[in-house]
Structures are given as C-alpha cells and as structure tokens.
Amino acid sequence: MRALLAVPAARSTWRRYAYLVIGAALVPPFGTLAGFVAPALEGGLGEAAAWGVAIALCGVALPIAIGMLPVVRELEIGAVHRLLDVEIGDPATAVGERSWQTRRRSAAWFVAHLIVGGVIGTLTVVLPPAVVSACVVPFQTGDVQLGRLDATVPGGLRSAWIVPVALLSPIALVFLATSAGALLARLAPHLLGPSPAERLAAAQRHAMRLADRNRLARELHDSVGHALSIVTVQASAAGRVLDDDPAFVREALTHIQTSARNGLRDLDHVLGLLRDDASSRAPTPTLADLQRLLDSTRSAGIDLSTDVTGRIDEVPQAVSREAYRIVQESLTNAARHAGRAPVSLRLKIGDDDLELELSNPLDASHPQKPGGGRGLNGIQERVTSLRGHVSAGPDAGRWRIAVQLPLHPTP
C-alpha cells in the first residue's frame, strides 16, 4: 500500500522538477542577448556600466515585458495545471482578462519561474561533475577542482569528509527542488488566478447566463406548455364523442392543428433565442395578442369569462409581455388541473398598475391532476422581475391567482 501511495507522490515531484527545468531553459536566451548588447554599449559607457545596462535591459526589463504578454500567461497556466497540479480557477476568467493588474501579476510569476528555475537548473548542471570529482579527492595527492566550479579541495585522506557531503548533495537538491515547486504551487493561484474584481465580473457573467437560461425556460414552459395543454384537452374531448358527433371532432381537430401550429411558432422563437439567430425570432406576444389566446382556450371547450378594462395599448411593452405570459400560464394551469370548470379572468389597467385575477371553482370530486410544479414558480419569477406582487391558492371554494404589476417599475 505504501508503495502504491509513493508512486503518485514521485510523479508529482518529477513533474514539478520538470517545470523548474523549463524555467531554467528559458534563462540562457536572455543571457546570450545580454552578451550581444553589452559589447555594443562598452564604447560609450565603459565595460562595467555596459554590462549593468545590458543585465537591466535583458535580464530584468525584457522578462517583465514578456511575462505581461497574454499568450505567455496562457502557456504558464497550462504548464502549471499539468506539471504543478494546480487548478487556477475559471479558465475563461484566468486567461481572458487583460487588466494591468493581471499583467503585473503574470510578469511577477514569469520572473519568479525564471529565477527559481535558473537556480535549480544551474545546480542540476554543476552538481553531478562536482560530486564525481569530490568522490576521488581522498585518492589524489594534489589539489582537485570540483567539476566546473572554481573551488578546489586538497587531495588525500584528510579531505575524505567531502565524500559523504557530496553523496548527500543530490538528495538535498531533490528536496530543494521539491520545496521550490511546492512554493510555486502555493503562489500560482495568487499570481496566475483571477483577481477579486475578475472573480466578481465572472460571477456577474455567470448570473446573467443563468438569468437568460431561466428566461428561456419560462418562455418555453409557458408558450409550448399552453399549446400542449390545449391540444390535450381538445383531443380528450374529441375522443369521447368520436362516434356520436363527427362535426365536433372535425372542429376539435381544426383547433388542435391551430394550437399545434402556434406552439411550433413559439418553439421556433425560443430556439431562435438559443441560437442567437435574429431571422428565427418571432415577435414576443403581448397583451395585444390576448384575444387570440382567449379564443384558443375557449376552443378547448373551457368556459372562459373575461372582464377587461383599461387601454391595453398603453401598457409598456415589458409589462405587456410578462402579463401575457402570466395569463397564458394561468390558463394552462386551469386547463390542466380544473378541466372543463368555468374560468373567470379579470384584467384591469389603471394609471399606475395592472391588476390581473384568474379563478375557477374547486371541485373536491375531481382530484387535482399532477403537474410539473414550474408554472407558479415561473409566474412568481416574472412578477418579481417587475417588482410586483402575486398571491395564489384556495379562496372561498375557488382557486384564485391575483397579480399586481406596476406599469412603470422602478429599479
């Protein structure tokens, strides 16, 4: 079991080591460039000043500028995810933002990657030859140079202490690289991840997407659900008198065809919204289309009485659209649960608000048909979006839903 647990840990260690080696591999080009720039500046600045300027330009300014590039940040995020096993967060937010704060944090990460990787890479290159040289020190008589290092050690048995130190140094290097990788892994979300402002912006975008999805779900539920409910009622009525009243059946089939066509039109409208295809969008129905909705409901054999007062054409478009959908969903619920019971609709348009009330008698001998439970929730969401009020439930032997919508809702 311990061996099985050790395998993932070893893989993680070597992946982090590989990430540091990548940083080390990125360092030499900057040094090479500085080697070209310094001689070109020696004539006017002197050797020491020329090398100082070259190092400042090629070893500091240039890495910072490169680290600010969006493509470098994207590459670093990918490498951190794969090699350091760190989740940066929302990829769209982490990669997509271009604020200067994000660029500065990305530059700091890139420079840290170069520095830490350069140190580990340099030790990786110089340490093995130094270890080999140190192991032969006790057997030499003169001074022994430790690999590519400038340091020398006198040969002989008196320098034998250096052998165990040399043999332990690769283990120390592994621990150093592991610690450096762990440190970078802890810093990665802070330097490469989204800032608090970016997280807030991402949360707002996510909330807007959810609101759009809920709006489309309500449109689909209210429009297509109404058409299917009317078709179901009409088909059920036609089935009961199929042999006795062919004329009624023909009329019912005509209404079914009309209801199905209207449902398909509304479905095309919602799908057009999903595709963001303007050519597929039909005008959203408003209270101006109320009479067509009432006629469709009556065609299902529902005894519907209406009382409409006020100027429908003076209702603002936003309120008119939502009021139409509320009436549509209320009639759908009545057709689904109350069957052929008489339904009363009252719509009053005043100077400041719109009042809507729909009711039907409750018949204990006819149990309520099961529904999806989304109708009232959809109505509540529509009313809330317009800062109105809604109440629904049994009232003196009737099922009653009452809605009050301000005609000019304030934000």
MOTARA-V195630 format. One record per helix or strand of 3 or more residues. SS is the DSSP state (h for helix, s for strand). FROM is the first residue (numbers start at 0). TO is the last residue. If there is no record, write none. Layout:
# MOTARA-V195630
SS:FROM:TO  SS:FROM:TO
This chain:
# MOTARA-V195630
h:1:44  h:46:66  h:69:82  h:90:95  h:99:134  h:136:138  s:142:144  s:151:153  h:156:158  h:160:191  h:195:239  h:245:274  h:277:279  h:286:298  s:303:308  h:311:313  h:316:336  s:342:348  s:352:360  h:374:384  s:388:394  s:397:405
